[in-house]
Amino acid sequence: MNLAETLRIEGGRILATLIRYTGDFHLAEDALQEATVVALERWSDDDLPPNPGGWLMTTARNKALDRLRREAKRSAKEEEAMRLLDEAPPPPDDRDDRLRLLFTCCHPAIAPVSQIALALCTICGLSTDEIARVFLVKTPTMAQRISRTKAKIADAHIAYRVPDDHELPERLEPVLVTVYAVFTAGHHAPTGRFDARVDLADEGIRLARLLTELMPDEPECWGLLALTLATHARRGGRLDESGDMVLLADQDRSRWDHAAVAEAGEILDRQQGRRLPGPFQIQAAIAGLHGIAPSYAETDWQEISELYRTLETMQPTVVVRVNRAIAEAEVHGPEAALALLDDVDSGWHYLWVARSDLQRRLGQTSEASRSLHRALAAEMNDSDRALLERRLAELSA
């Protein structure tokens, strides 16, 4: 494991712990950055410390303490931070630190988009450019948004804590959405290879499990966990021997994690008695139907189509409409599915990929090619671009 891998895997945990010590996002981030600079000077790929994450944590902690000691005037909060940093490190509190940071990012005083952006920045360690691609905005715009959000947390004195039990229900929805965004950034990375941040998918599943422990009576917490398990179960079939992305229809299903699919199914079965289906439970049911299907052709597309129709009444988004169209193409044919997308316009490249595939199936080769060109004009990761370029070449041939 090199420095980049250590930061990718351990960075969020280290930052969460530093924020617990200092109560200050900027101080914690600066301390971690300074520790990273020291690591760059001292480490080499052939000569890493025995515990790279622990080394970074200790060094960053000392950097934060040094900065506080240099301050001539300190607030009561900074005095408390010095006391905590000066003490011997307590046992790891990774579970609570991650939850504290998650709920701080998702405070109701922060706009929903900014909540997710801040979580991707702090918990996941994504770059501003990567986060900007997730939201289809310019990098400077996203940088300003994240900076303003951190300033708002400081100015409003938003507490770094897990809310009390009576506060949890009203804080739940943005937390679930944010955890799913973390998982999605790992399941399909916004930059580089699509599997470049698979550690974030594992982190999303771990956070979802923590939420079920924190709120065991909330069906949507279980729905999120089932969704992440059933989706990530397909990771073994998503790459071919050359490392290229394999689409769902062509995947070797024997390489899927069927134990994870079964666990997701058991979770959903337990929640059915509550008769409180929410968006995450519906998406989990869709992922589960894919997981249990013996083949693409034998998938229960009728049920998936109906589930997407229900989901669209709750979340009328471009993503849901595109996925519904893909399912309905298998039930009612490509022409009916294409009609569902006629009034949809978005910079999301998968909208144009879906249109192209439906047009190709209808024999509309020129239109399919134009749709692919439209898709390739959008921002996407390297794996998606390589796949679309291969498709375009096949259409041209």
Secondary structure, 3 states (H helix, E strand, C coil): CCHHHHHHHHHHHHHHHHHHHHCCHHHHHHHHHHHHHHHHHHCECCECCCCHHHHHHHHHHHHHHHHHHHCCCCCHHHHHHHHHHHCCCCCCCHHHHHHHHHHHHCCCCCCHHHHHHHHHHHCCCCCHHHHHHHHCCCHHHHHHHHHHHHHHHHHCCCCCCCCCHHHHHHHHHHHHHHHHHHHHHHHCCCCCCCCCCHHHHHHHHHHHHHHHHHCCCCHHHHHHHHHHHHHHHHHHHCECCCCCECCHHHCCHHHCCHHHHHHHHHHHHHHHCCCCCCHHHHHHHHHHHHHHCCCCCCCCHHHHHHHHHHHHHHCCCHHHHHHHHHHHHHHHCHHHHHHHCCCCCCCCHHHHHHHHHHHHHCCCHHHHHHHHHHHHCCCCCHHHHHHHHHHHHHHHC
